[in-house]
Amino acid sequence: MTAYVALLRGVNLLGASTLKMDDLKTIAAKLGLASPRTFIASGNLLFTSPIAENELRRRLEQRLEEHMRREVRVILRSAKEMENVVVSNPFGELAGNRVQVFFMNEPPPADFMGTVRNRAKDEQIALGSREVFVAYGEKGIGKSRLRIPAAEAGTARNMNTVVKLAELSREMS
């Protein structure tokens, strides 16, 4: 049995993207995922399952699309992978709310840095195995003009959330 974190992209932003976390837990339970629980209402689901990552992602995306009547991308990480993201944070000296981790299902492309646009001088970017770490400068994420097209297929969480998800998933392992 593996403990997983499912990170849903684009839910609970506005109007048609609203997904109640109780509905998400119900969907997970109906898929046979053990001990489903959510963390904050931004599409974070924790559970355990013996099923392989790709099959889990397929099943979750299919069921979420049926429920939401639109595509919902799911990014999965095991508890160990979440812990590795926390440990490998290259911006550990910064406050967790100043660092975003963009989670993707595939490794960043070789030309990743060439796709980045509107980067401010004080914004830093580092690549992980299937993640991109971004340290936002003085203006913070809210006023940043940074565009990362290669990361748009994924979903972002701030480092405070990543640390908590890693802790919760470790407890489930």
Rosetta constraint file for C-alpha pairs under 8 A:
AtomPair CA 1 CA 48 HARMONIC 6.12 0.50
AtomPair CA 1 CA 49 HARMONIC 5.18 0.50
AtomPair CA 1 CA 50 HARMONIC 4.48 0.50
AtomPair CA 2 CA 48 HARMONIC 5.29 0.50
AtomPair CA 2 CA 49 HARMONIC 5.42 0.50
AtomPair CA 2 CA 50 HARMONIC 5.89 0.50
AtomPair CA 2 CA 78 HARMONIC 6.81 0.50
AtomPair CA 2 CA 79 HARMONIC 7.71 0.50
AtomPair CA 2 CA 173 HARMONIC 6.63 0.50
AtomPair CA 3 CA 46 HARMONIC 7.32 0.50
AtomPair CA 3 CA 47 HARMONIC 5.80 0.50
AtomPair CA 3 CA 48 HARMONIC 4.26 0.50
AtomPair CA 3 CA 49 HARMONIC 6.67 0.50
AtomPair CA 3 CA 78 HARMONIC 5.72 0.50
AtomPair CA 3 CA 79 HARMONIC 5.48 0.50
AtomPair CA 3 CA 169 HARMONIC 5.97 0.50
AtomPair CA 3 CA 170 HARMONIC 7.46 0.50
AtomPair CA 3 CA 172 HARMONIC 5.92 0.50
AtomPair CA 3 CA 173 HARMONIC 5.26 0.50
AtomPair CA 4 CA 46 HARMONIC 5.72 0.50
AtomPair CA 4 CA 47 HARMONIC 5.52 0.50
AtomPair CA 4 CA 48 HARMONIC 5.84 0.50
AtomPair CA 4 CA 49 HARMONIC 7.57 0.50
AtomPair CA 4 CA 76 HARMONIC 6.65 0.50
AtomPair CA 4 CA 77 HARMONIC 5.63 0.50
AtomPair CA 4 CA 78 HARMONIC 4.33 0.50
AtomPair CA 4 CA 79 HARMONIC 5.66 0.50
AtomPair CA 4 CA 169 HARMONIC 6.61 0.50
AtomPair CA 5 CA 44 HARMONIC 6.89 0.50
AtomPair CA 5 CA 45 HARMONIC 5.68 0.50
AtomPair CA 5 CA 46 HARMONIC 4.61 0.50
AtomPair CA 5 CA 47 HARMONIC 6.74 0.50
AtomPair CA 5 CA 76 HARMONIC 5.70 0.50
AtomPair CA 5 CA 77 HARMONIC 5.32 0.50
AtomPair CA 5 CA 78 HARMONIC 6.18 0.50
AtomPair CA 5 CA 79 HARMONIC 6.94 0.50
AtomPair CA 5 CA 82 HARMONIC 7.91 0.50
AtomPair CA 5 CA 165 HARMONIC 7.27 0.50
AtomPair CA 5 CA 169 HARMONIC 6.80 0.50
AtomPair CA 6 CA 43 HARMONIC 7.85 0.50
AtomPair CA 6 CA 44 HARMONIC 5.83 0.50
AtomPair CA 6 CA 45 HARMONIC 5.00 0.50
AtomPair CA 6 CA 46 HARMONIC 6.30 0.50
AtomPair CA 6 CA 74 HARMONIC 6.29 0.50
AtomPair CA 6 CA 75 HARMONIC 5.71 0.50
AtomPair CA 6 CA 76 HARMONIC 4.60 0.50
AtomPair CA 6 CA 77 HARMONIC 6.66 0.50
AtomPair CA 7 CA 43 HARMONIC 5.94 0.50
AtomPair CA 7 CA 44 HARMONIC 4.98 0.50
AtomPair CA 7 CA 45 HARMONIC 6.64 0.50
AtomPair CA 7 CA 74 HARMONIC 5.71 0.50
AtomPair CA 7 CA 75 HARMONIC 5.08 0.50
AtomPair CA 7 CA 76 HARMONIC 6.26 0.50
AtomPair CA 7 CA 155 HARMONIC 7.16 0.50
AtomPair CA 8 CA 42 HARMONIC 7.74 0.50
AtomPair CA 8 CA 43 HARMONIC 4.88 0.50
AtomPair CA 8 CA 44 HARMONIC 6.42 0.50
AtomPair CA 8 CA 72 HARMONIC 6.79 0.50
AtomPair CA 8 CA 73 HARMONIC 5.95 0.50
AtomPair CA 8 CA 74 HARMONIC 4.73 0.50
AtomPair CA 8 CA 75 HARMONIC 6.43 0.50
AtomPair CA 8 CA 155 HARMONIC 7.11 0.50
AtomPair CA 9 CA 43 HARMONIC 7.27 0.50
AtomPair CA 9 CA 72 HARMONIC 6.31 0.50
AtomPair CA 9 CA 73 HARMONIC 5.35 0.50
AtomPair CA 9 CA 74 HARMONIC 6.32 0.50
AtomPair CA 9 CA 75 HARMONIC 7.77 0.50
AtomPair CA 9 CA 154 HARMONIC 6.71 0.50
AtomPair CA 9 CA 155 HARMONIC 5.10 0.50
AtomPair CA 10 CA 17 HARMONIC 6.76 0.50
AtomPair CA 10 CA 72 HARMONIC 7.10 0.50
AtomPair CA 10 CA 73 HARMONIC 7.87 0.50
AtomPair CA 10 CA 155 HARMONIC 7.60 0.50
AtomPair CA 11 CA 17 HARMONIC 4.85 0.50
AtomPair CA 11 CA 18 HARMONIC 5.76 0.50
AtomPair CA 11 CA 19 HARMONIC 6.24 0.50
AtomPair CA 11 CA 42 HARMONIC 6.40 0.50
AtomPair CA 11 CA 43 HARMONIC 6.08 0.50
AtomPair CA 11 CA 72 HARMONIC 7.71 0.50
AtomPair CA 12 CA 17 HARMONIC 5.33 0.50
AtomPair CA 12 CA 18 HARMONIC 4.28 0.50
AtomPair CA 12 CA 19 HARMONIC 5.93 0.50
AtomPair CA 12 CA 41 HARMONIC 7.03 0.50
AtomPair CA 12 CA 42 HARMONIC 5.83 0.50
AtomPair CA 12 CA 43 HARMONIC 7.32 0.50
AtomPair CA 13 CA 17 HARMONIC 6.11 0.50
AtomPair CA 13 CA 18 HARMONIC 6.78 0.50
AtomPair CA 13 CA 42 HARMONIC 8.00 0.50
AtomPair CA 14 CA 18 HARMONIC 6.51 0.50
AtomPair CA 17 CA 68 HARMONIC 7.51 0.50
AtomPair CA 19 CA 23 HARMONIC 6.92 0.50
AtomPair CA 19 CA 24 HARMONIC 7.09 0.50
AtomPair CA 19 CA 43 HARMONIC 7.84 0.50
AtomPair CA 19 CA 68 HARMONIC 7.60 0.50
AtomPair CA 20 CA 24 HARMONIC 6.47 0.50
AtomPair CA 20 CA 41 HARMONIC 7.55 0.50
AtomPair CA 21 CA 25 HARMONIC 6.26 0.50
AtomPair CA 21 CA 38 HARMONIC 6.44 0.50
AtomPair CA 21 CA 41 HARMONIC 6.24 0.50
AtomPair CA 21 CA 43 HARMONIC 7.40 0.50
AtomPair CA 22 CA 26 HARMONIC 6.20 0.50
AtomPair CA 23 CA 27 HARMONIC 6.13 0.50
AtomPair CA 24 CA 28 HARMONIC 6.23 0.50
AtomPair CA 24 CA 38 HARMONIC 7.90 0.50
AtomPair CA 24 CA 45 HARMONIC 7.57 0.50
AtomPair CA 25 CA 29 HARMONIC 6.13 0.50
AtomPair CA 25 CA 36 HARMONIC 5.65 0.50
AtomPair CA 25 CA 37 HARMONIC 6.12 0.50
AtomPair CA 25 CA 38 HARMONIC 7.05 0.50
AtomPair CA 25 CA 45 HARMONIC 7.54 0.50
AtomPair CA 26 CA 30 HARMONIC 6.14 0.50
AtomPair CA 27 CA 31 HARMONIC 6.33 0.50
AtomPair CA 27 CA 63 HARMONIC 7.15 0.50
AtomPair CA 27 CA 64 HARMONIC 7.68 0.50
AtomPair CA 28 CA 32 HARMONIC 6.56 0.50
AtomPair CA 28 CA 33 HARMONIC 5.39 0.50
AtomPair CA 28 CA 34 HARMONIC 7.97 0.50
AtomPair CA 28 CA 36 HARMONIC 6.29 0.50
AtomPair CA 28 CA 60 HARMONIC 7.62 0.50
AtomPair CA 29 CA 33 HARMONIC 5.30 0.50
AtomPair CA 29 CA 34 HARMONIC 6.76 0.50
AtomPair CA 29 CA 35 HARMONIC 7.88 0.50
AtomPair CA 29 CA 36 HARMONIC 6.60 0.50
AtomPair CA 31 CA 59 HARMONIC 7.69 0.50
AtomPair CA 31 CA 60 HARMONIC 7.88 0.50
AtomPair CA 33 CA 47 HARMONIC 6.11 0.50
AtomPair CA 33 CA 48 HARMONIC 6.04 0.50
AtomPair CA 33 CA 49 HARMONIC 5.60 0.50
AtomPair CA 34 CA 47 HARMONIC 5.62 0.50
AtomPair CA 34 CA 48 HARMONIC 5.05 0.50
AtomPair CA 34 CA 49 HARMONIC 6.19 0.50
AtomPair CA 35 CA 46 HARMONIC 7.77 0.50
AtomPair CA 35 CA 47 HARMONIC 5.31 0.50
AtomPair CA 35 CA 48 HARMONIC 6.43 0.50
AtomPair CA 36 CA 45 HARMONIC 6.82 0.50
AtomPair CA 36 CA 46 HARMONIC 5.62 0.50
AtomPair CA 36 CA 47 HARMONIC 4.45 0.50
AtomPair CA 36 CA 48 HARMONIC 7.42 0.50
AtomPair CA 37 CA 45 HARMONIC 5.80 0.50
AtomPair CA 37 CA 46 HARMONIC 5.27 0.50
AtomPair CA 37 CA 47 HARMONIC 6.52 0.50
AtomPair CA 38 CA 43 HARMONIC 7.52 0.50
AtomPair CA 38 CA 44 HARMONIC 5.52 0.50
AtomPair CA 38 CA 45 HARMONIC 4.53 0.50
AtomPair CA 38 CA 46 HARMONIC 6.01 0.50
AtomPair CA 39 CA 43 HARMONIC 7.74 0.50
AtomPair CA 39 CA 44 HARMONIC 5.49 0.50
AtomPair CA 39 CA 45 HARMONIC 6.64 0.50
AtomPair CA 39 CA 46 HARMONIC 7.82 0.50
AtomPair CA 39 CA 165 HARMONIC 7.57 0.50
AtomPair CA 40 CA 44 HARMONIC 6.95 0.50
AtomPair CA 46 CA 168 HARMONIC 7.89 0.50
AtomPair CA 46 CA 169 HARMONIC 6.57 0.50
AtomPair CA 47 CA 169 HARMONIC 7.87 0.50
AtomPair CA 47 CA 172 HARMONIC 7.64 0.50
AtomPair CA 48 CA 172 HARMONIC 7.31 0.50
AtomPair CA 48 CA 173 HARMONIC 7.84 0.50
AtomPair CA 51 CA 55 HARMONIC 6.76 0.50
AtomPair CA 51 CA 56 HARMONIC 6.24 0.50
AtomPair CA 52 CA 56 HARMONIC 6.19 0.50
AtomPair CA 53 CA 57 HARMONIC 6.08 0.50
AtomPair CA 53 CA 76 HARMONIC 6.80 0.50
AtomPair CA 54 CA 58 HARMONIC 6.22 0.50
AtomPair CA 55 CA 59 HARMONIC 6.18 0.50
AtomPair CA 56 CA 60 HARMONIC 6.06 0.50
AtomPair CA 57 CA 61 HARMONIC 5.97 0.50
AtomPair CA 57 CA 74 HARMONIC 6.09 0.50
AtomPair CA 57 CA 75 HARMONIC 7.16 0.50
AtomPair CA 57 CA 76 HARMONIC 6.86 0.50
AtomPair CA 58 CA 62 HARMONIC 6.10 0.50
AtomPair CA 59 CA 63 HARMONIC 6.17 0.50
AtomPair CA 60 CA 64 HARMONIC 5.96 0.50
AtomPair CA 60 CA 74 HARMONIC 7.22 0.50
AtomPair CA 61 CA 65 HARMONIC 6.00 0.50
AtomPair CA 61 CA 71 HARMONIC 7.26 0.50
AtomPair CA 61 CA 72 HARMONIC 5.96 0.50
AtomPair CA 61 CA 73 HARMONIC 6.23 0.50
AtomPair CA 61 CA 74 HARMONIC 6.19 0.50
AtomPair CA 62 CA 66 HARMONIC 6.34 0.50
AtomPair CA 63 CA 67 HARMONIC 6.25 0.50
AtomPair CA 64 CA 68 HARMONIC 5.82 0.50
AtomPair CA 64 CA 69 HARMONIC 7.84 0.50
AtomPair CA 64 CA 70 HARMONIC 7.99 0.50
AtomPair CA 64 CA 71 HARMONIC 7.47 0.50
AtomPair CA 64 CA 72 HARMONIC 6.33 0.50
AtomPair CA 65 CA 69 HARMONIC 5.16 0.50
AtomPair CA 65 CA 70 HARMONIC 5.01 0.50
AtomPair CA 65 CA 71 HARMONIC 5.01 0.50
AtomPair CA 65 CA 72 HARMONIC 6.03 0.50
AtomPair CA 66 CA 70 HARMONIC 7.39 0.50
AtomPair CA 68 CA 72 HARMONIC 7.91 0.50
AtomPair CA 73 CA 154 HARMONIC 7.72 0.50
AtomPair CA 75 CA 103 HARMONIC 6.84 0.50
AtomPair CA 75 CA 104 HARMONIC 6.35 0.50
AtomPair CA 75 CA 105 HARMONIC 5.84 0.50
AtomPair CA 75 CA 154 HARMONIC 7.07 0.50
AtomPair CA 75 CA 155 HARMONIC 7.61 0.50
AtomPair CA 76 CA 105 HARMONIC 7.51 0.50
AtomPair CA 77 CA 81 HARMONIC 5.69 0.50
AtomPair CA 77 CA 82 HARMONIC 6.14 0.50
AtomPair CA 78 CA 82 HARMONIC 6.26 0.50
AtomPair CA 78 CA 169 HARMONIC 7.82 0.50
AtomPair CA 79 CA 83 HARMONIC 6.27 0.50
AtomPair CA 79 CA 166 HARMONIC 6.12 0.50
AtomPair CA 79 CA 169 HARMONIC 4.99 0.50
AtomPair CA 79 CA 170 HARMONIC 5.46 0.50
AtomPair CA 79 CA 173 HARMONIC 7.01 0.50
AtomPair CA 80 CA 84 HARMONIC 6.22 0.50
AtomPair CA 80 CA 166 HARMONIC 7.98 0.50
AtomPair CA 80 CA 170 HARMONIC 7.44 0.50
AtomPair CA 81 CA 85 HARMONIC 6.30 0.50
AtomPair CA 82 CA 86 HARMONIC 6.51 0.50
AtomPair CA 82 CA 162 HARMONIC 7.29 0.50
AtomPair CA 82 CA 165 HARMONIC 7.39 0.50
AtomPair CA 82 CA 166 HARMONIC 5.03 0.50
AtomPair CA 82 CA 169 HARMONIC 7.98 0.50
AtomPair CA 83 CA 87 HARMONIC 6.25 0.50
AtomPair CA 83 CA 163 HARMONIC 7.82 0.50
AtomPair CA 83 CA 166 HARMONIC 5.32 0.50
AtomPair CA 83 CA 167 HARMONIC 7.78 0.50
AtomPair CA 83 CA 170 HARMONIC 7.88 0.50
AtomPair CA 84 CA 88 HARMONIC 5.92 0.50
AtomPair CA 85 CA 89 HARMONIC 6.16 0.50
AtomPair CA 85 CA 128 HARMONIC 7.89 0.50
AtomPair CA 85 CA 131 HARMONIC 7.97 0.50
AtomPair CA 85 CA 162 HARMONIC 7.97 0.50
AtomPair CA 86 CA 159 HARMONIC 7.72 0.50
AtomPair CA 86 CA 162 HARMONIC 6.97 0.50
AtomPair CA 86 CA 163 HARMONIC 6.13 0.50
AtomPair CA 86 CA 166 HARMONIC 7.48 0.50
AtomPair CA 88 CA 128 HARMONIC 7.83 0.50
AtomPair CA 89 CA 133 HARMONIC 7.15 0.50
AtomPair CA 90 CA 126 HARMONIC 7.12 0.50
AtomPair CA 90 CA 133 HARMONIC 7.62 0.50
AtomPair CA 91 CA 99 HARMONIC 7.18 0.50
AtomPair CA 91 CA 135 HARMONIC 6.77 0.50
AtomPair CA 92 CA 96 HARMONIC 7.84 0.50
AtomPair CA 94 CA 98 HARMONIC 6.62 0.50
AtomPair CA 94 CA 99 HARMONIC 7.20 0.50
AtomPair CA 94 CA 135 HARMONIC 7.90 0.50
AtomPair CA 95 CA 99 HARMONIC 7.08 0.50
AtomPair CA 96 CA 100 HARMONIC 7.98 0.50
AtomPair CA 96 CA 158 HARMONIC 6.36 0.50
AtomPair CA 96 CA 159 HARMONIC 4.55 0.50
AtomPair CA 96 CA 160 HARMONIC 4.75 0.50
AtomPair CA 97 CA 158 HARMONIC 5.56 0.50
AtomPair CA 97 CA 159 HARMONIC 6.22 0.50
AtomPair CA 97 CA 160 HARMONIC 6.12 0.50
AtomPair CA 98 CA 135 HARMONIC 5.90 0.50
AtomPair CA 98 CA 136 HARMONIC 5.67 0.50
AtomPair CA 98 CA 137 HARMONIC 7.69 0.50
AtomPair CA 98 CA 140 HARMONIC 6.47 0.50
AtomPair CA 98 CA 141 HARMONIC 7.39 0.50
AtomPair CA 98 CA 158 HARMONIC 7.25 0.50
AtomPair CA 98 CA 159 HARMONIC 7.78 0.50
AtomPair CA 99 CA 133 HARMONIC 6.91 0.50
AtomPair CA 99 CA 134 HARMONIC 5.58 0.50
AtomPair CA 99 CA 135 HARMONIC 4.52 0.50
AtomPair CA 99 CA 136 HARMONIC 6.33 0.50
AtomPair CA 99 CA 158 HARMONIC 5.64 0.50
AtomPair CA 99 CA 159 HARMONIC 5.61 0.50
AtomPair CA 100 CA 133 HARMONIC 5.90 0.50
AtomPair CA 100 CA 134 HARMONIC 5.23 0.50
AtomPair CA 100 CA 135 HARMONIC 6.59 0.50
AtomPair CA 100 CA 136 HARMONIC 7.90 0.50
AtomPair CA 100 CA 156 HARMONIC 6.17 0.50
AtomPair CA 100 CA 157 HARMONIC 5.56 0.50
AtomPair CA 100 CA 158 HARMONIC 4.24 0.50
AtomPair CA 100 CA 159 HARMONIC 5.88 0.50
AtomPair CA 101 CA 131 HARMONIC 6.45 0.50
AtomPair CA 101 CA 132 HARMONIC 5.65 0.50
AtomPair CA 101 CA 133 HARMONIC 4.65 0.50
AtomPair CA 101 CA 134 HARMONIC 6.38 0.50
AtomPair CA 101 CA 156 HARMONIC 5.30 0.50
AtomPair CA 101 CA 157 HARMONIC 5.45 0.50
AtomPair CA 101 CA 158 HARMONIC 6.03 0.50
AtomPair CA 101 CA 159 HARMONIC 6.62 0.50
AtomPair CA 101 CA 162 HARMONIC 7.87 0.50
AtomPair CA 102 CA 131 HARMONIC 5.44 0.50
AtomPair CA 102 CA 132 HARMONIC 5.00 0.50
AtomPair CA 102 CA 133 HARMONIC 6.41 0.50
AtomPair CA 102 CA 134 HARMONIC 7.90 0.50
AtomPair CA 102 CA 151 HARMONIC 6.47 0.50
AtomPair CA 102 CA 154 HARMONIC 6.25 0.50
AtomPair CA 102 CA 155 HARMONIC 5.41 0.50
AtomPair CA 102 CA 156 HARMONIC 4.14 0.50
AtomPair CA 102 CA 157 HARMONIC 6.67 0.50
AtomPair CA 103 CA 130 HARMONIC 6.32 0.50
AtomPair CA 103 CA 131 HARMONIC 4.70 0.50
AtomPair CA 103 CA 132 HARMONIC 6.77 0.50
AtomPair CA 103 CA 151 HARMONIC 7.77 0.50
AtomPair CA 103 CA 154 HARMONIC 5.30 0.50
AtomPair CA 103 CA 155 HARMONIC 5.39 0.50
AtomPair CA 103 CA 156 HARMONIC 5.98 0.50
AtomPair CA 103 CA 157 HARMONIC 7.98 0.50
AtomPair CA 104 CA 108 HARMONIC 7.82 0.50
AtomPair CA 104 CA 130 HARMONIC 5.45 0.50
AtomPair CA 104 CA 131 HARMONIC 5.91 0.50
AtomPair CA 104 CA 151 HARMONIC 6.87 0.50
AtomPair CA 104 CA 153 HARMONIC 6.63 0.50
AtomPair CA 104 CA 154 HARMONIC 4.36 0.50
AtomPair CA 104 CA 155 HARMONIC 6.85 0.50
AtomPair CA 105 CA 130 HARMONIC 6.39 0.50
AtomPair CA 105 CA 154 HARMONIC 7.03 0.50
AtomPair CA 106 CA 130 HARMONIC 5.55 0.50
AtomPair CA 107 CA 128 HARMONIC 7.78 0.50
AtomPair CA 107 CA 129 HARMONIC 5.60 0.50
AtomPair CA 107 CA 130 HARMONIC 4.23 0.50
AtomPair CA 107 CA 131 HARMONIC 7.08 0.50
AtomPair CA 108 CA 112 HARMONIC 6.11 0.50
AtomPair CA 108 CA 127 HARMONIC 7.16 0.50
AtomPair CA 108 CA 128 HARMONIC 7.85 0.50
AtomPair CA 108 CA 129 HARMONIC 7.46 0.50
AtomPair CA 108 CA 130 HARMONIC 6.25 0.50
AtomPair CA 108 CA 131 HARMONIC 7.17 0.50
AtomPair CA 108 CA 132 HARMONIC 7.51 0.50
AtomPair CA 108 CA 150 HARMONIC 7.17 0.50
AtomPair CA 108 CA 151 HARMONIC 7.72 0.50
AtomPair CA 109 CA 150 HARMONIC 7.44 0.50
AtomPair CA 111 CA 115 HARMONIC 6.82 0.50
AtomPair CA 112 CA 116 HARMONIC 7.06 0.50
AtomPair CA 112 CA 150 HARMONIC 6.42 0.50
AtomPair CA 115 CA 148 HARMONIC 6.53 0.50
AtomPair CA 115 CA 149 HARMONIC 6.37 0.50
AtomPair CA 115 CA 150 HARMONIC 6.76 0.50
AtomPair CA 116 CA 146 HARMONIC 7.41 0.50
AtomPair CA 116 CA 147 HARMONIC 5.86 0.50
AtomPair CA 116 CA 148 HARMONIC 4.84 0.50
AtomPair CA 116 CA 149 HARMONIC 6.84 0.50
AtomPair CA 117 CA 146 HARMONIC 5.95 0.50
AtomPair CA 117 CA 147 HARMONIC 5.01 0.50
AtomPair CA 117 CA 148 HARMONIC 6.53 0.50
AtomPair CA 118 CA 145 HARMONIC 5.68 0.50
AtomPair CA 118 CA 146 HARMONIC 4.81 0.50
AtomPair CA 118 CA 147 HARMONIC 6.19 0.50
AtomPair CA 119 CA 123 HARMONIC 6.37 0.50
AtomPair CA 119 CA 145 HARMONIC 6.97 0.50
AtomPair CA 119 CA 146 HARMONIC 4.93 0.50
AtomPair CA 119 CA 147 HARMONIC 7.39 0.50
AtomPair CA 120 CA 137 HARMONIC 7.61 0.50
AtomPair CA 120 CA 144 HARMONIC 7.79 0.50
AtomPair CA 120 CA 145 HARMONIC 7.75 0.50
AtomPair CA 120 CA 146 HARMONIC 7.17 0.50
AtomPair CA 122 CA 136 HARMONIC 7.14 0.50
AtomPair CA 122 CA 137 HARMONIC 4.80 0.50
AtomPair CA 122 CA 138 HARMONIC 7.24 0.50
AtomPair CA 123 CA 134 HARMONIC 7.17 0.50
AtomPair CA 123 CA 135 HARMONIC 5.68 0.50
AtomPair CA 123 CA 136 HARMONIC 4.85 0.50
AtomPair CA 123 CA 137 HARMONIC 4.93 0.50
AtomPair CA 124 CA 134 HARMONIC 5.70 0.50
AtomPair CA 124 CA 135 HARMONIC 5.04 0.50
AtomPair CA 124 CA 136 HARMONIC 6.72 0.50
AtomPair CA 124 CA 137 HARMONIC 7.80 0.50
AtomPair CA 125 CA 132 HARMONIC 7.03 0.50
AtomPair CA 125 CA 133 HARMONIC 5.66 0.50
AtomPair CA 125 CA 134 HARMONIC 4.62 0.50
AtomPair CA 125 CA 135 HARMONIC 6.46 0.50
AtomPair CA 126 CA 132 HARMONIC 5.91 0.50
AtomPair CA 126 CA 133 HARMONIC 5.11 0.50
AtomPair CA 126 CA 134 HARMONIC 6.61 0.50
AtomPair CA 127 CA 131 HARMONIC 6.21 0.50
AtomPair CA 127 CA 132 HARMONIC 4.65 0.50
AtomPair CA 127 CA 133 HARMONIC 6.18 0.50
AtomPair CA 128 CA 132 HARMONIC 5.62 0.50
AtomPair CA 128 CA 133 HARMONIC 7.22 0.50
AtomPair CA 132 CA 151 HARMONIC 7.56 0.50
AtomPair CA 136 CA 140 HARMONIC 5.09 0.50
AtomPair CA 136 CA 141 HARMONIC 5.84 0.50
AtomPair CA 136 CA 144 HARMONIC 7.42 0.50
AtomPair CA 137 CA 141 HARMONIC 7.98 0.50
AtomPair CA 139 CA 143 HARMONIC 5.61 0.50
AtomPair CA 139 CA 144 HARMONIC 6.38 0.50
AtomPair CA 140 CA 144 HARMONIC 6.14 0.50
AtomPair CA 148 CA 152 HARMONIC 6.77 0.50
AtomPair CA 151 CA 155 HARMONIC 7.63 0.50
AtomPair CA 157 CA 161 HARMONIC 6.18 0.50
AtomPair CA 157 CA 162 HARMONIC 6.42 0.50
AtomPair CA 158 CA 162 HARMONIC 6.36 0.50
AtomPair CA 159 CA 163 HARMONIC 6.01 0.50
AtomPair CA 160 CA 164 HARMONIC 6.40 0.50
AtomPair CA 161 CA 165 HARMONIC 6.08 0.50
AtomPair CA 162 CA 166 HARMONIC 6.07 0.50
AtomPair CA 163 CA 167 HARMONIC 6.24 0.50
AtomPair CA 164 CA 168 HARMONIC 6.14 0.50
AtomPair CA 165 CA 169 HARMONIC 5.98 0.50
AtomPair CA 166 CA 170 HARMONIC 6.01 0.50
AtomPair CA 167 CA 171 HARMONIC 6.39 0.50
AtomPair CA 168 CA 172 HARMONIC 6.62 0.50
AtomPair CA 169 CA 173 HARMONIC 6.46 0.50
